[in-house]
Amino acid sequence: MRPTLDELFDRAHVVALRLAAPFRGITVREALILRGDAGWSEFSPFDDYSDAESASWLRAAMEFGWSREHDDAALRTPRIPVNATMPAVSPDEVGTILRRFGDCRTVKIKVGGPHTTLTEDVARVREVRRIIGAEGRLRLDANGAWNVDEAEHALHRLAEFDVEYVEQPCASIAELAELRTRTHYMGIPIAADESVRRESDPLEVARAGAADILVIKVQPLGGITRALEIVREAQLPVVISSALESSVGIAMGAHLAAQVPELEFDCGLGTAALLLDDVTDTPLLPHGGAIDVVRPRVSEELLTQHAASPERTAWWLERLGRVYTLL
């Protein structure tokens, strides 16, 4: 049952959650937490997403908050293996960040972008490899920061660290396809993230032969039902990841991951470890390299403690109203 806009307003809590380290240029993650009939849900598109793009995030939030279709009966597993996520920090901060993730065997490392250089990237990756050892799995995420030439050069510099795959090295589907052709001999698979979640047709990247792996994030794709359809139609290996959400949004991703028939790679759903604050007393932190597939119990006290400023709360509620009219 679809809630009315008035119901959403009545059940909305806007929170501002501090991060353990800067991530994609932000130090606080804001989210709109919703108390749905089926459980708590989350609407948290980043500020630079348009209202049209944000509509998919709201569809996902309403599906998870007002439907139990994807709860226990449909789950394949009660726990999801996850990777640690390393922001673009200096080598001497790497160990501190990794300890927050516990025993994760896989680390995704942020590279590229305006806040780091390739030399710094190499130093960060080298330190991660030193700490996790030869048996650990190491993947890179450039968030589309490089052009094709830069990406090819970077992969040559970073190949010595035994890279599991590189995520969104270039911004466009055409660039990904060209890079995949150029670097095929290196044996480093290419994963698409932004090219899946910010395209009008999420399957275009698969049809174009632009990636070996798809990174699937449930909110940007419009919810669990739609994301499962994309997984089935793409016929490529997938990695289910978070969008740096609270434990409520991560739970939505975990419920998706638990319904994917086969997961070849650890999922990017361990990011509650990057939050200094959360909305539950039992955050979905990695334990033994995995997280539980549960709906976390939200704390009214924490919602109040981490409430966003009145100005930001008004901004989010106005955004919610605009986006709702697009559904």
C-alpha positions as CSV (number, residue, x, y, z in Angstrom):
1,M,0.0,0.0,0.0
2,R,1.4,3.3,-1.1
3,P,1.5,5.9,1.7
4,T,0.2,9.4,1.2
5,L,2.5,12.4,1.3
6,D,1.0,13.5,4.6
7,E,1.7,10.1,6.0
8,L,5.3,10.4,4.9
9,F,5.6,13.9,6.4
10,D,4.2,12.6,9.7
11,R,6.6,9.6,9.8
12,A,9.8,11.4,8.6
13,H,12.9,12.0,10.7
14,V,15.9,13.8,9.1
15,V,19.2,12.9,10.7
16,A,22.8,14.1,10.2
17,L,25.3,11.3,10.9
18,R,29.0,12.0,11.3
19,L,31.6,10.0,9.3
20,A,34.8,8.4,10.6
21,A,36.7,9.9,7.7
22,P,35.8,12.2,4.8
23,F,34.1,10.2,2.1
24,R,33.6,11.7,-1.4
25,G,34.2,15.1,0.0
26,I,31.6,14.9,2.8
27,T,32.0,14.5,6.6
28,V,28.3,14.2,7.5
29,R,25.8,11.9,5.9
30,E,22.2,13.2,6.0
31,A,19.2,10.9,5.6
32,L,15.5,10.9,5.9
33,I,14.3,8.0,8.0
34,L,10.7,6.8,7.6
35,R,8.6,4.7,10.0
36,G,6.7,2.5,7.6
37,D,3.9,0.1,8.2
38,A,6.2,-2.8,7.5
39,G,9.2,-1.3,9.3
40,W,11.7,1.5,9.2
41,S,13.0,2.7,5.8
42,E,15.3,5.3,4.4
43,F,15.3,8.0,1.6
44,S,18.8,9.5,1.2
45,P,19.8,10.6,-2.3
46,F,22.9,12.7,-2.3
47,D,22.4,16.5,-2.5
48,D,23.5,16.6,-6.2
49,Y,20.8,14.2,-7.4
50,S,18.0,15.8,-9.2
51,D,14.4,15.3,-8.2
52,A,13.9,13.0,-11.2
53,E,16.8,10.9,-10.1
54,S,15.7,10.9,-6.5
55,A,12.3,9.5,-7.4
56,S,13.8,6.0,-7.6
57,W,15.2,6.4,-4.1
58,L,11.7,7.3,-2.8
59,R,10.2,4.3,-4.6
60,A,12.7,2.1,-2.9
61,A,12.0,3.6,0.5
62,M,8.3,3.2,0.2
63,E,8.6,-0.4,-1.0
64,F,10.8,-1.4,2.0
65,G,8.8,0.6,4.5
66,W,5.4,-0.4,3.4
67,S,5.8,-4.0,2.1
68,R,7.1,-7.2,3.6
69,E,7.2,-9.0,0.3
70,H,11.0,-9.3,0.5
71,D,11.3,-10.3,4.1
72,D,12.2,-13.7,5.6
73,A,10.3,-16.0,3.3
74,A,12.3,-14.9,0.2
75,L,15.8,-14.9,1.8
76,R,18.5,-17.2,0.6
77,T,20.9,-16.6,3.5
78,P,20.8,-14.9,6.9
79,R,24.2,-13.3,6.5
80,I,26.0,-11.5,3.7
81,P,29.8,-11.4,3.3
82,V,30.9,-7.8,3.0
83,N,34.0,-5.8,2.1
84,A,35.7,-3.1,4.1
85,T,35.7,0.3,2.4
86,M,38.8,2.6,2.5
87,P,38.3,6.3,1.8
88,A,41.0,8.4,0.2
89,V,43.0,8.7,3.4
90,S,46.8,8.8,3.9
91,P,48.7,5.5,4.5
92,D,49.1,6.2,8.2
93,E,45.3,6.3,8.6
94,V,44.7,3.0,6.8
95,G,45.1,0.7,9.8
96,T,42.7,2.7,11.9
97,I,40.0,2.6,9.2
98,L,40.5,-1.2,8.6
99,R,40.1,-2.0,12.3
100,R,36.6,-0.5,12.2
101,F,35.6,-3.3,9.8
102,G,37.0,-6.3,11.8
103,D,37.7,-9.5,9.9
104,C,36.6,-8.5,6.4
105,R,38.8,-10.4,3.8
106,T,38.1,-7.9,1.0
107,V,38.9,-4.2,0.9
108,K,37.5,-1.6,-1.6
109,I,39.9,1.4,-1.9
110,K,38.8,4.8,-3.1
111,V,41.2,6.1,-5.8
112,G,41.1,9.0,-8.3
113,G,39.1,12.1,-7.9
114,P,39.9,15.7,-6.7
115,H,41.0,14.7,-3.2
116,T,43.9,12.4,-4.1
117,T,46.7,11.9,-6.7
118,L,47.8,8.7,-8.4
119,T,51.0,8.7,-6.3
120,E,48.9,8.9,-3.1
121,D,46.6,6.2,-4.5
122,V,49.5,3.9,-5.0
123,A,50.8,4.5,-1.5
124,R,47.3,3.9,0.0
125,V,46.8,0.7,-2.0
126,R,50.3,-0.6,-1.1
127,E,49.5,-0.1,2.7
128,V,46.2,-1.9,2.4
129,R,47.9,-4.8,0.7
130,R,50.6,-4.9,3.3
131,I,48.1,-5.1,6.1
132,I,45.7,-7.6,4.6
133,G,48.4,-9.8,3.2
134,A,48.6,-11.8,0.0
135,E,45.4,-13.8,0.7
136,G,43.3,-10.7,1.1
137,R,41.1,-9.4,-1.7
138,L,41.7,-5.9,-3.0
139,R,39.4,-3.9,-5.3
140,L,39.5,-0.2,-6.5
141,D,36.8,2.4,-6.9
142,A,37.5,5.5,-9.0
143,N,33.9,6.9,-9.1
144,G,34.4,7.8,-12.8
145,A,37.3,10.1,-12.0
146,W,39.6,9.2,-14.9
147,N,39.5,9.5,-18.7
148,V,40.5,6.4,-20.7
149,D,44.2,7.3,-20.9
150,E,44.4,8.2,-17.2
151,A,42.6,4.9,-16.3
152,E,44.9,2.8,-18.4
153,H,48.0,4.5,-16.9
154,A,46.6,4.1,-13.4
155,L,45.8,0.4,-13.9
156,H,49.4,-0.2,-15.0
157,R,50.6,1.5,-11.8
158,L,48.3,-0.5,-9.6
159,A,48.3,-3.9,-11.2
160,E,51.2,-5.1,-9.1
161,F,48.8,-5.3,-6.1
162,D,46.7,-8.1,-7.5
163,V,43.5,-6.2,-8.1
164,E,40.2,-8.1,-7.9
165,Y,38.4,-5.5,-10.1
166,V,38.3,-1.8,-10.7
167,E,34.9,-0.1,-10.2
168,Q,33.8,2.8,-12.5
169,P,37.3,3.9,-13.6
170,C,35.7,6.2,-16.3
171,A,32.4,8.1,-16.3
172,S,30.7,7.1,-19.5
173,I,29.6,3.7,-20.9
174,A,31.6,4.4,-24.1
175,E,34.8,5.1,-22.1
176,L,34.3,1.9,-20.0
177,A,33.9,-0.1,-23.2
178,E,37.1,1.4,-24.7
179,L,39.1,0.9,-21.5
180,R,37.9,-2.7,-21.3
181,T,39.1,-3.4,-24.8
182,R,42.5,-1.7,-24.2
183,T,43.2,-3.4,-20.9
184,H,41.7,-6.8,-21.5
185,Y,45.1,-8.4,-21.6
186,M,45.8,-7.3,-18.0
187,G,43.1,-9.5,-16.6
188,I,41.6,-6.8,-14.3
189,P,37.8,-6.9,-14.6
190,I,35.8,-3.7,-14.9
191,A,32.8,-3.1,-12.7
192,A,30.1,-0.4,-13.4
193,D,28.5,1.5,-10.6
194,E,27.4,5.1,-11.6
195,S,26.8,3.9,-15.2
196,V,24.2,1.6,-13.8
197,R,22.5,3.7,-11.2
198,R,22.5,7.1,-13.0
199,E,21.5,5.9,-16.5
200,S,18.0,6.0,-17.8
201,D,18.5,2.4,-18.8
202,P,20.5,0.5,-16.2
203,L,21.0,-2.4,-18.5
204,E,22.7,-0.4,-21.3
205,V,26.1,-1.0,-19.7
206,A,25.6,-4.7,-20.0
207,R,24.3,-4.6,-23.6
208,A,27.3,-2.4,-24.6
209,G,29.8,-4.9,-23.3
210,A,31.2,-2.1,-21.1
211,A,31.7,-4.1,-17.9
212,D,32.4,-7.5,-16.5
213,I,30.5,-6.8,-13.2
214,L,27.6,-4.7,-12.2
215,V,27.5,-2.8,-8.9
216,I,23.9,-2.7,-7.7
217,K,22.5,-0.2,-5.2
218,V,18.9,-0.7,-4.2
219,Q,17.8,2.9,-3.5
220,P,19.0,4.4,-6.9
221,L,17.4,1.5,-8.8
222,G,14.0,1.9,-7.3
223,G,13.8,-0.9,-4.8
224,I,14.4,-4.6,-4.3
225,T,11.8,-5.7,-6.9
226,R,13.3,-3.6,-9.7
227,A,16.9,-4.4,-8.7
228,L,16.2,-8.1,-8.8
229,E,14.7,-7.7,-12.3
230,I,17.9,-5.9,-13.4
231,V,20.1,-8.7,-11.9
232,R,18.2,-11.3,-13.8
233,E,18.2,-9.5,-17.1
234,A,21.8,-8.3,-17.0
235,Q,23.3,-11.9,-16.8
236,L,26.5,-10.5,-15.3
237,P,28.0,-11.1,-11.9
238,V,26.8,-8.4,-9.4
239,V,28.0,-6.8,-6.2
240,I,25.3,-5.4,-4.0
241,S,26.6,-2.2,-2.4
242,S,25.3,0.6,-0.1
243,A,25.1,4.3,-0.9
244,L,26.7,5.2,2.5
245,E,23.4,4.9,4.2
246,S,22.4,4.4,7.8
247,S,21.9,0.9,9.0
248,V,18.3,1.2,7.9
249,G,19.3,1.8,4.2
250,I,22.0,-0.9,4.5
251,A,19.3,-3.4,5.7
252,M,17.4,-2.7,2.5
253,G,20.5,-3.7,0.5
254,A,21.1,-6.8,2.6
255,H,17.5,-7.9,1.9
256,L,18.3,-7.5,-1.8
257,A,21.6,-9.4,-1.5
258,A,19.9,-12.3,0.3
259,Q,17.7,-12.8,-2.7
260,V,20.3,-12.8,-5.4
261,P,20.7,-16.4,-6.6
262,E,24.5,-16.3,-6.7
263,L,27.0,-13.8,-5.2
264,E,30.5,-14.3,-6.5
265,F,31.9,-11.3,-4.7
266,D,31.7,-9.9,-1.2
267,C,29.2,-7.1,-1.0
268,G,29.8,-3.4,-0.3
269,L,27.3,-3.4,2.6
270,G,29.7,-3.0,5.5
271,T,29.7,0.8,5.4
272,A,28.0,1.3,8.8
273,A,31.6,1.0,10.0
274,L,32.4,4.3,8.4
275,L,29.7,6.1,10.5
276,L,30.4,7.6,13.9
277,D,26.6,7.9,14.4
278,D,23.7,5.7,13.5
279,V,19.9,5.5,14.2
280,T,20.0,2.2,15.9
281,D,21.7,0.8,19.0
282,T,22.5,-2.4,17.0
283,P,24.1,-1.0,13.8
284,L,24.8,-3.4,10.9
285,L,28.5,-3.6,11.6
286,P,30.6,-6.4,9.9
287,H,31.2,-9.3,12.2
288,G,33.3,-12.2,11.0
289,G,33.4,-10.5,7.6
290,A,29.6,-10.4,7.2
291,I,26.4,-8.6,8.3
292,D,23.1,-10.0,9.3
293,V,20.0,-9.7,7.1
294,V,17.7,-8.0,9.6
295,R,15.6,-4.9,9.9
296,P,17.4,-2.9,12.7
297,R,15.3,-1.5,15.5
298,V,15.5,2.3,15.3
299,S,16.0,4.3,18.5
300,E,13.8,7.3,19.0
301,E,16.5,8.7,21.3
302,L,19.1,8.4,18.6
303,L,16.7,10.0,16.0
304,T,16.5,13.0,18.4
305,Q,20.2,13.0,19.2
306,H,21.2,13.1,15.6
307,A,18.4,15.2,14.2
308,A,19.5,17.6,11.4
309,S,19.3,21.3,11.9
310,P,15.9,22.9,11.3
311,E,17.1,24.4,8.1
312,R,18.3,21.1,6.7
313,T,15.2,19.3,8.0
314,A,13.0,21.8,6.1
315,W,15.2,21.3,3.0
316,W,14.7,17.5,3.1
317,L,11.0,17.7,3.7
318,E,10.6,20.1,0.8
319,R,12.6,17.7,-1.4
320,L,10.4,14.8,-0.3
321,G,7.3,16.7,-1.3
322,R,8.7,17.6,-4.8
323,V,9.9,14.1,-5.5
324,Y,6.7,12.5,-4.3
325,T,4.8,14.4,-7.0
326,L,6.9,12.8,-9.7
327,L,6.0,9.2,-8.8
